[in-house]
Amino acid sequence: MTPLDRLRRAAERVSTLAWLIAFLVAIGIESVFGPEIAHTLGLEKVPALFGMLIIFDKPSLIPNALIYVAAVYVIPVAVVSDASRGAADRLAGRLLDVGLPVSLALHVTLIYAALHLWTASSDYRLLIVRLILVAIIATLSLNVVNGFMGEFSCSHPGFMALGAYTATVFSVALFTDSSAFGAARLPAELGPLLFPVGLFLGGCVASVSALVVAIPSFRTRGDYLAIISLAFLFIVKSLLENLEFVGGPRGLGGQPDLAGLPMVFGWTVLSLWIINNFVRSTLGKALNALRDDETAAGAMTIDTRRTKVTAFLFAAFWAGVAGGLLAHIVRYVNPSSFGIQKLAEVLAMVYFGGLNSVVGSIVGASSIILLGEMLRPLQIMKWIVIPLLLILVMIYRPTGLIAFREFDVRRWLGPRGGHDDLDTVAADSDEEISNAAPPD
């Protein structure tokens, strides 16, 4: 067994609860001692993204940044997670005995607390975390079509654009005074309460518009979906550029600040829960059957066309929600923001993280956003480095980093020590049997 395999197995024996506790401790250490440690190491300020920006911005400070990350994050997380492993396993088991909703609520609360405390020290961190959460929603929704269903869709930026403009018109027209829509119709205090309605409307508009792609595309087989969906993307972009009441090519700004971390985090958790249940349901299994062999799936009484249309509209809805959140994070929306570059970005997240995998979508979205920020000092060169990395991934891992892996919530929430010990015993037993077997 290689050292990397030993490290991976050691990490897998630590429960999610122990990791969250350890990360919260590390955040507390940074909030109290971070500025002093950074000053001692000759850093101008606390590294915003675990020192990743320093790698290409100021290479001479790379050793200092690595020491900071090790002192504040790596060592405390390793020590605390190992020390709390037994107690966390027992607590995780008791929480599951009480009920899965209780355990899930505690874990989600701890995740939000960690993100809230980590982003409290920097507006840049807050922006990046919100962008990652929105990217997770968009990537999950596209993976439903391109991964679980096995088709290739290029229309997701168009759905995001429709959701972004619908939510923008809803919030700007109702809660702000603007030159485009006049005086506000409702008090601004109602904005946070009614904003989910605007996001839902944006998702519905995107889902209804998906019928334009789904009805003609799923009457045929092959590459027609890719062609029609790409044409749909250009149609939406041209339509928005020629609608003056939403700003035309200039775009539309002035969105109220409604997409804070609680709002974005809540929608991300909701999308993760619903999409994960969707792909694990009977309909999700039907999508897998369609991906593997559509003819055989039809012979097994699966209504292939209806299944495809349902999944496509479902994915378009969440793409519209992601677009609405993105518009209110950036607080500006423009047709050019949803063109070919956005398509390439979302596709990269899906295929980098892994097809047919909820976990892969989370990893892909987070990795691409963080990689783009890390390479920001390279300016235009980063658009050469990122494609090269994607090419390498496609060569050595054609299906992505974490592909075809189910997201088992109970396994994720439960204790790890007992399961891993059983796995180790089973692996050792298999090895003993193979060693004792007579040679051929």
C-alpha positions in Angstrom: 0.0 0.0 0.0 1.4 3.4 -1.0 1.7 6.3 1.5 -1.1 8.1 -0.5 -3.4 5.1 0.0 -2.6 5.0 3.7 -3.3 8.7 4.0 -6.6 8.3 2.1 -7.7 5.4 4.3 -6.8 7.3 7.5 -8.8 10.2 6.3 -11.8 8.0 5.5 -11.8 6.7 9.1 -12.6 10.2 10.4 -16.3 11.0 10.5 -17.7 14.1 8.9 -18.6 15.4 12.3 -14.9 15.2 13.4 -13.8 17.1 10.3 -16.3 19.8 10.9 -15.2 20.2 14.5 -11.6 20.3 13.5 -12.2 22.9 10.8 -14.1 25.1 13.2 -11.2 24.9 15.6 -8.8 26.0 12.8 -11.1 28.9 12.0 -11.0 30.0 15.6 -7.2 29.8 15.7 -7.0 32.0 12.5 -9.5 34.6 13.9 -7.4 34.9 17.1 -3.8 34.4 16.0 -4.0 34.6 12.2 -2.9 38.3 11.9 0.0 37.8 14.3 1.2 34.6 12.6 0.9 36.3 9.2 2.9 39.3 10.4 5.6 37.1 11.9 6.0 35.2 8.6 6.3 38.4 6.7 2.9 38.3 5.0 1.0 41.5 4.4 -2.2 40.0 5.7 -4.0 36.8 6.4 -4.0 34.7 3.1 -7.5 34.9 1.7 -7.7 31.4 0.0 -5.2 29.2 1.9 -2.3 31.0 0.3 -3.3 29.9 -3.2 -3.2 33.5 -4.6 0.4 34.0 -3.4 1.7 31.1 -5.5 1.6 33.1 -8.7 1.3 36.6 -7.4 4.4 36.6 -5.1 6.4 33.3 -5.6 9.0 34.4 -3.1 6.5 34.2 -0.3 5.4 30.6 -1.1 7.3 29.1 1.8 5.8 31.6 4.2 2.3 30.9 2.9 2.8 27.2 3.2 4.0 27.5 6.8 1.0 29.7 7.6 -1.4 27.1 6.1 0.3 24.3 7.9 0.3 26.1 11.3 -3.2 27.4 11.1 -5.1 24.7 9.1 -3.3 21.5 8.4 -1.8 20.7 11.8 -4.8 21.8 13.9 -7.2 20.0 11.6 -5.2 16.8 11.7 -4.6 16.9 15.5 -8.2 17.8 16.4 -9.9 15.4 13.9 -7.8 12.5 15.2 -8.3 13.4 18.9 -12.0 13.8 18.5 -12.5 10.8 16.2 -13.9 8.4 18.9 -16.2 10.9 20.5 -17.4 12.2 17.2 -18.1 8.6 16.0 -20.2 7.9 19.1 -22.1 11.2 18.8 -22.7 10.6 15.1 -24.1 7.1 15.8 -26.4 8.4 18.5 -27.7 11.2 16.3 -28.6 8.7 13.6 -30.3 6.6 16.3 -32.4 9.7 17.2 -33.3 10.2 13.5 -31.7 11.1 10.2 -33.3 14.6 10.0 -31.7 15.5 13.4 -28.3 14.4 12.3 -28.6 16.1 9.0 -29.8 19.4 10.6 -26.8 19.4 13.0 -24.2 18.7 10.2 -25.8 21.4 7.9 -25.7 23.9 10.8 -22.0 23.2 11.5 -21.2 23.6 7.8 -23.0 26.9 7.7 -21.3 28.0 10.9 -17.9 27.1 9.4 -18.6 29.1 6.2 -20.0 32.0 8.1 -17.1 32.3 10.4 -14.5 31.7 7.7 -16.0 34.4 5.4 -16.6 36.9 8.2 -13.0 38.2 8.0 -13.0 38.9 4.3 -15.5 40.2 1.7 -13.4 38.4 -0.9 -13.9 35.1 0.8 -17.6 35.7 1.0 -17.8 36.4 -2.7 -15.8 33.3 -3.6 -17.9 31.0 -1.3 -21.2 32.3 -2.8 -19.9 31.9 -6.3 -18.9 28.3 -5.5 -22.3 27.5 -4.1 -24.0 28.9 -7.2 -21.6 26.9 -9.4 -22.5 23.8 -7.5 -26.2 24.2 -8.3 -25.5 24.8 -12.0 -23.1 21.9 -12.2 -25.4 19.5 -10.4 -28.3 20.4 -12.7 -26.2 20.0 -15.9 -24.9 16.6 -14.6 -28.4 15.4 -14.6 -28.5 15.7 -18.4 -24.9 15.2 -19.4 -24.0 12.6 -16.7 -27.0 10.7 -15.5 -29.0 10.8 -18.8 -25.9 10.5 -21.0 -26.9 13.3 -23.4 -24.9 16.4 -24.3 -26.6 19.7 -23.7 -25.2 23.2 -24.4 -28.2 25.2 -23.4 -27.5 25.7 -19.6 -26.1 29.2 -19.9 -29.3 30.2 -21.7 -31.4 28.8 -18.9 -29.3 30.6 -16.4 -29.7 33.8 -18.4 -33.5 33.5 -18.4 -33.5 32.8 -14.6 -31.1 35.7 -14.0 -33.2 38.2 -16.0 -36.5 37.0 -14.5 -35.3 37.2 -10.9 -33.7 40.6 -11.7 -36.9 42.1 -13.2 -38.9 40.7 -10.2 -36.6 42.2 -7.5 -35.7 45.5 -9.2 -39.3 46.3 -10.3 -40.7 45.5 -6.9 -38.2 46.6 -4.3 -36.0 49.4 -5.8 -36.4 52.7 -7.5 -34.9 52.4 -11.0 -34.9 54.3 -14.2 -36.0 51.1 -16.1 -39.1 50.2 -14.0 -39.9 53.4 -12.0 -40.6 53.6 -8.3 -40.6 50.5 -6.1 -44.0 48.8 -5.8 -43.3 47.2 -2.4 -41.2 48.1 0.7 -37.6 47.0 0.5 -38.1 45.2 3.8 -40.2 42.6 2.0 -37.3 41.8 -0.4 -35.7 39.0 1.6 -39.0 37.3 2.2 -40.2 37.4 -1.4 -36.9 36.9 -3.1 -37.3 33.1 -3.1 -40.5 33.7 -5.1 -38.5 35.5 -7.8 -35.9 32.7 -7.9 -38.8 30.2 -8.3 -40.3 32.2 -11.1 -36.9 32.3 -12.8 -36.6 28.6 -12.5 -40.1 28.1 -13.9 -39.4 30.4 -16.9 -36.2 28.5 -17.6 -38.0 25.2 -17.3 -40.9 26.2 -19.7 -38.4 27.5 -22.2 -36.6 24.1 -22.1 -39.6 22.7 -23.9 -38.3 24.5 -27.0 -35.2 22.4 -26.9 -36.7 19.2 -25.5 -39.7 18.6 -27.8 -37.7 18.6 -31.1 -34.5 17.1 -29.6 -35.9 14.0 -28.0 -37.9 12.9 -31.1 -34.5 11.8 -32.5 -31.3 10.3 -31.3 -27.7 11.1 -31.6 -26.1 14.6 -31.5 -29.2 16.6 -32.3 -29.6 17.7 -28.7 -26.2 19.3 -28.7 -26.9 21.2 -32.0 -30.4 22.4 -31.0 -29.3 23.4 -27.4 -26.4 25.4 -28.8 -28.8 27.2 -31.2 -31.1 27.8 -28.2 -28.2 29.5 -26.3 -27.5 31.9 -29.2 -31.2 32.6 -29.6 -31.6 33.5 -25.9 -28.5 35.7 -26.0 -29.6 37.5 -29.1 -33.1 38.0 -27.7 -31.9 39.6 -24.5 -29.5 41.9 -26.5 -32.5 43.2 -28.4 -34.9 43.7 -25.5 -34.5 47.4 -24.5 -36.7 47.2 -21.4 -34.1 44.9 -19.8 -31.2 47.0 -21.0 -30.4 45.3 -24.2 -26.6 44.7 -24.8 -25.8 47.1 -21.9 -27.4 44.8 -19.4 -29.3 45.5 -16.2 -28.0 46.5 -12.8 -29.2 47.8 -9.5 -30.2 44.5 -8.1 -30.9 44.7 -4.3 -28.5 42.9 -2.0 -30.7 39.8 -1.4 -28.3 36.9 -2.2 -26.4 36.8 1.1 -24.7 33.7 2.4 -27.7 32.4 4.2 -29.9 32.7 1.1 -27.4 31.1 -1.3 -26.4 28.4 1.2 -30.1 27.5 1.8 -30.8 27.1 -1.9 -27.6 25.1 -2.4 -28.6 22.7 0.3 -32.1 22.4 -1.1 -30.9 21.7 -4.6 -28.4 19.2 -3.3 -31.1 17.3 -1.4 -33.7 17.4 -4.2 -31.3 16.5 -7.0 -29.7 13.7 -5.0 -33.1 12.3 -4.3 -34.1 12.7 -7.9 -31.1 10.8 -9.3 -31.5 8.0 -6.7 -35.2 7.6 -7.4 -36.9 5.3 -9.8 -36.8 8.1 -12.5 -33.1 8.5 -11.8 -32.5 4.8 -12.3 -34.5 5.1 -15.6 -32.1 7.8 -16.7 -29.1 5.5 -16.1 -30.9 2.8 -18.1 -31.3 5.3 -21.0 -27.7 6.2 -20.8 -26.5 2.6 -21.0 -28.9 1.4 -23.7 -31.9 3.3 -24.8 -33.3 0.4 -26.8 -33.2 -2.0 -23.9 -34.7 0.7 -21.6 -37.6 1.0 -24.0 -38.1 -2.7 -24.1 -38.3 -2.6 -20.3 -41.4 -0.4 -20.6 -39.6 2.8 -19.8 -41.2 5.8 -21.6 -37.9 7.1 -22.9 -39.1 10.4 -24.4 -41.2 11.3 -21.3 -38.3 10.5 -19.0 -35.8 12.6 -21.0 -38.2 15.6 -21.2 -38.9 15.4 -17.4 -35.2 15.3 -16.5 -34.3 18.1 -18.9 -37.0 20.4 -17.6 -36.0 19.5 -14.0 -32.3 20.4 -14.8 -33.4 23.7 -16.5 -35.3 24.8 -13.4 -32.3 24.6 -11.2 -30.1 26.3 -13.9 -32.6 29.2 -13.8 -32.4 29.3 -10.0 -28.6 29.4 -10.2 -28.8 32.3 -12.7 -31.1 34.3 -10.5 -28.7 33.9 -7.5 -25.7 34.8 -9.6 -27.3 38.0 -10.9 -27.9 39.1 -7.3 -24.4 38.2 -6.1 -22.7 40.2 -8.9 -25.6 42.7 -8.8 -25.4 43.1 -12.6 -26.6 41.0 -15.5 -25.5 41.2 -19.1 -26.2 38.9 -22.1 -22.5 38.4 -22.8 -22.1 36.9 -19.3 -24.1 33.8 -20.6 -22.3 33.0 -23.8 -19.8 30.4 -24.9 -17.3 31.2 -22.1 -20.0 30.4 -19.5 -20.8 27.2 -21.3 -17.2 26.1 -21.3 -16.9 26.9 -17.6 -20.0 24.8 -16.6 -19.0 21.9 -18.9 -15.5 22.0 -17.4 -16.9 21.7 -13.9 -19.1 18.8 -14.8 -16.4 16.8 -16.6 -13.6 17.7 -14.3 -15.5 16.7 -11.2 -17.0 13.5 -12.6 -20.0 12.3 -14.5 -23.0 10.7 -12.9 -21.9 11.8 -9.4 -23.3 14.4 -7.0 -20.0 14.4 -5.1 -18.1 14.9 -8.4 -20.3 18.0 -9.2 -19.4 19.5 -5.8 -15.7 18.8 -6.3 -15.7 20.0 -9.9 -17.5 23.3 -9.2 -15.3 24.1 -6.2 -12.0 23.1 -8.0 -12.6 25.2 -11.1 -13.6 28.3 -9.2 -10.7 28.0 -6.9 -8.3 27.2 -9.7 -9.5 30.2 -11.7 -8.8 32.5 -8.6 -5.5 30.9 -8.0 -4.4 31.5 -11.6 -5.8 35.1 -11.6 -2.3 36.7 -11.4 -1.4 35.0 -14.7 -4.1 37.0 -16.4 -4.6 35.8 -20.0 -2.2 32.9 -19.4 -4.7 31.2 -17.0 -6.9 30.4 -20.0 -4.0 28.3 -21.4 -3.2 26.6 -18.1 -6.7 25.6 -17.2 -7.5 23.9 -20.6 -4.2 22.0 -20.4 -5.1 20.7 -16.9 -8.5 19.7 -18.2 -6.9 17.8 -21.1 -4.7 15.9 -18.7 -7.7 15.0 -16.6 -9.6 13.8 -19.7 -6.6 11.7 -20.7 -6.0 10.0 -17.4 -9.5 10.2 -15.9 -11.9 10.4 -18.9 -15.0 10.3 -16.7 -13.7 12.9 -14.2 -12.1 12.8 -10.7 -15.1 11.3 -8.9 -17.4 9.7 -11.3 -20.3 7.2 -10.9 -20.4 7.5 -7.1 -23.6 7.8 -5.2 -24.0 10.3 -2.4 -25.2 8.2 0.5 -26.4 10.7 3.1 -26.6 8.1 5.9 -23.0 6.9 5.2 -21.8 10.5 5.1 -23.4 11.4 8.4 -22.6 8.2 10.3 -19.6 7.0 12.2 -16.6 5.8 10.1 -14.4 3.8 12.5 -16.5 0.6 12.6 -17.1 0.4 8.9 -13.5 1.0 8.0 -12.3 -1.6 10.5 -14.6 -4.1 8.9 -13.3 -3.1 5.5 -9.8 -3.5 6.6 -10.5 -7.0 8.1 -12.2 -8.0 4.9 -9.3 -6.7 2.8 -6.8 -8.5 5.0 -8.8 -11.7 4.8 -8.9 -11.5 1.0 -5.2 -11.0 0.9 -4.6 -14.0 3.2 -6.8 -16.2 1.0 -5.1 -15.1 -2.1 -1.6 -15.7 -0.6 -2.7 -19.2 0.7 -4.2 -20.2 -2.7 -2.1 -22.7 -4.6 -0.4 -21.4 -7.8 -1.9 -22.2 -11.2 
